[in-house]
Amino acid sequence: MLSISGVFVMSGPLFCYQMPMDSTRRLQAIGPSVEATVHGGMTVPGKIGDAMQFSSTNDYIDGGDHTGTCLGNLLLCRDGLTISMWIQLLRQAEEGFVFLSTGAKGLQMFYASGELVVVAQMGTRYWQVSWEAVAVGRWYFVEVSST
């Protein structure tokens, strides 16, 4: 259903999480600054290096609980937050399919009504942007920033 090649998260000048998706070991996606549990999925050639390929809604990467950090709560992002990745749909995504979630008080990227939707929540305020031109089989570089 989906391939993701390289996830990069940056929060200001001090915090940087990177998960290049170039290797998995014992259900772990390995990156220089984060280890995450992989549920399903497999490593395949990606846009740059390797990618994790997910074929069902039961396949995902769990990056752990970041509730007390900028990654999990945008109100804690003094210098903003940027997340970027390459994605490729292998078939049409199912309604409500979640590509990325940093938690209830963070960023969510999902598929709804034929569009790729990103929602950022900061306290009681939220922002939403969507894009309807996501074609199956094509790689897209997606970058989301919150300041």
Buried (B, 14 or more C-beta within 10 A) or exposed (E): BBBBBBBBBBBEEEBBBEBBBBEBEEEEBBBEEBEBEBEBBBBBEBBEBBBBBBBEBEBBBEBEEBBEBBBBBBEBBEEEBBBBBBBBBBEEBEEEBEBBBBBEBBBBBBBEEEBBBBBBBBEEEEEEEBEEEBEEEEBBEBEBEBE
